[in-house]
Amino acid sequence: MMHGMDTSFLVVVEMREHAEHLPARNVLARCLAAGDQFVIAPQVLTEFIHVVTDSRRFTQPLDMTAACQLAQQWWA
């Protein structure tokens, strides 16, 4: 099965302080175990970087380097 990834899901999967982090990681793990594939639009990754580096949204936001590295990993 193929899944389109949106910004919200990526943020929840990557930000440990998010309340839904563990359930989202479990969903991701189940999909990967089933051999599912994921697709991401470039715009999702730019929005992801914007959100995860915002100190108004998170008490421990990612720095720009870490956010860009994660975006690159998801793209690859």
MARDRENSE-903807 format. One record per residue: residue in one letter; x, y, z of N, C-alpha, C, CB in turn. Coordinates in steps of 0.02 Angstrom, whole numbers. Glycine has a CB too. Example, Ala and Ser with C-alpha at 12.3 -4.5 7.8 and 13.67 -1.06 7.14 Angstrom:
PT voke   n_px   n_py   n_pz  ca_px  ca_py  ca_pz   c_px   c_py   c_pz  cb_px  cb_py  cb_pz
PT    a    660   -284    390    615   -225    390    660   -165    390    565   -224    452
PT    s    642   -112    354    684    -53    357    645      2    394    704    -30    286
END
This chain:
PT voke   n_px   n_py   n_pz  ca_px  ca_py  ca_pz   c_px   c_py   c_pz  cb_px  cb_py  cb_pz
PT    m     42    -59      0      0      0      0     45     62      0    -48      0     61
PT    m     21    114    -31     58    177    -33     21    229      8     68    201   -107
PT    h     59    267     48     30    318     91     61    386     75     41    301    166
PT    g     19    437     71     44    506     65     56    533    135     -7    551     26
PT    m    117    557    147    134    584    213    118    659    214    209    572    229
PT    d     85    680    267     73    752    275    118    779    331     -1    765    290
PT    t    121    845    336    164    878    384    146    858    455    159    953    376
PT    s     82    856    471     62    840    539     88    773    562    -15    841    545
PT    f     83    722    519    106    656    538    182    656    547     86    604    485
PT    l    219    688    503    292    691    510    312    725    574    322    727    450
PT    v    278    779    591    294    816    653    282    770    713    251    880    659
PT    v    225    737    715    209    693    772    260    636    776    137    665    765
PT    v    278    607    720    326    551    720    395    573    745    332    522    649
PT    e    416    633    729    484    655    746    490    693    813    509    699    692
PT    m    437    724    837    442    765    897    420    724    958    400    829    891
PT    r    467    703    998    453    660   1056    407    692   1106    516    640   1089
PT    e    408    758   1111    366    791   1161    292    795   1140    391    861   1174
PT    h    277    777   1079    208    778   1056    169    721   1090    204    771    978
PT    a    109    735   1112     68    686   1149     54    623   1109      2    718   1169
PT    e     52    626   1044     36    568   1003     98    536    971    -12    589    948
PT    h    157    553    997    219    528    967    222    452    965    279    555   1006
PT    l    212    419   1021    218    346   1022    166    311    979    213    321   1093
PT    p    102    331    982     54    299    937     71    308    863    -16    326    950
PT    a     96    366    845    115    379    775    174    336    755    131    453    764
PT    r    223    329    800    280    286    785    258    214    776    332    290    840
PT    n    208    192    815    181    124    808    147    115    741    132    108    865
PT    v    109    164    719     77    160    653    130    156    598     31    222    641
PT    l    181    198    603    235    197    554    269    129    553    286    252    570
PT    a    284    102    611    317     36    615    274    -19    584    333     19    688
PT    r    210    -18    597    165    -68    567    163    -62    492     94    -61    595
PT    c    161     -2    466    159      8    394    225    -16    362    147     82    377
PT    l    281      1    393    345    -20    366    352    -96    368    402     13    405
PT    a    328   -127    422    332   -200    429    289   -234    375    309   -222    498
PT    a    235   -200    355    191   -228    304    218   -216    233    122   -198    310
PT    g    274   -180    228    303   -166    162    271   -107    127    297   -226    119
PT    d    233    -67    164    201     -9    134    254     43    113    152     23    183
PT    q    236     83     63    279    136     39    248    203     57    290    130    -38
PT    f    291    255     59    269    322     77    291    371     23    297    343    146
PT    v    248    420     11    264    474    -36    256    540      1    218    471    -99
PT    i    300    588    -16    300    653     16    310    706    -37    355    657     71
PT    a    269    758    -34    277    815    -78    331    861    -49    210    853    -88
PT    p    371    893    -91    423    938    -65    396    992    -17    459    971   -123
PT    q    337   1016    -30    308   1068     12    298   1044     84    241   1092    -17
PT    v    284    979     92    274    951    159    339    957    198    252    876    154
PT    l    395    945    166    459    948    201    478   1019    221    514    918    157
PT    t    462   1068    180    477   1137    200    433   1158    258    467   1185    140
PT    e    370   1138    257    326   1153    313    349   1116    376    253   1134    296
PT    f    371   1054    369    397   1015    425    454   1053    458    420    945    402
PT    i    502   1076    419    559   1114    446    534   1175    484    608   1134    390
PT    h    488   1211    455    460   1271    486    430   1255    555    407   1304    441
PT    v    391   1202    558    355   1185    620    402   1160    674    301   1133    606
PT    v    446   1112    658    487   1081    710    542   1126    737    519   1018    682
PT    t    556   1182    704    605   1230    729    573   1288    767    648   1256    672
PT    d    508   1287    775    471   1343    805    468   1335    881    399   1346    776
PT    s    501   1379    917    502   1376    990    435   1395   1022    557   1421   1017
PT    r    390   1422    983    323   1437   1010    279   1375   1011    289   1492    969
PT    r    298   1325    972    260   1262    969    288   1207   1013    257   1238    898
PT    f    354   1208   1024    386   1155   1061    434   1184   1113    424   1108   1014
PT    t    438   1151   1171    485   1174   1222    557   1156   1202    468   1142   1290
PT    q    565   1104   1161    631   1085   1136    628   1078   1060    655   1019   1170
PT    p    623   1134   1025    622   1130    951    688   1105    925    604   1198    920
PT    l    686   1079    865    748   1059    831    785   1120    806    734   1009    774
PT    d    851   1116    802    886   1171    769    881   1159    694    962   1174    792
PT    m    899   1209    656    889   1206    583    928   1149    552    910   1272    552
PT    t    988   1136    576   1029   1082    547    995   1015    558   1099   1082    579
PT    a    972   1001    618    939    938    633    874    931    593    924    932    709
PT    a    836    985    588    773    982    550    787    968    476    735   1049    558
PT    c    837   1000    448    854    988    377    879    917    366    907   1039    354
PT    q    917    891    413    941    822    407    883    773    408    990    806    464
PT    l    835    783    453    776    739    455    736    745    390    732    756    514
PT    a    727    805    365    691    815    303    726    778    246    685    891    286
PT    q    792    781    244    830    747    193    821    671    199    904    765    198
PT    q    821    645    261    811    573    271    742    552    246    819    555    345
PT    w    691    591    260    624    574    237    621    577    160    572    621    268
PT    w    654    625    131    653    632     58    688    573     25    687    698     36
PT    a    743    550     55    781    495     26    745    429     40    853    493     55
END
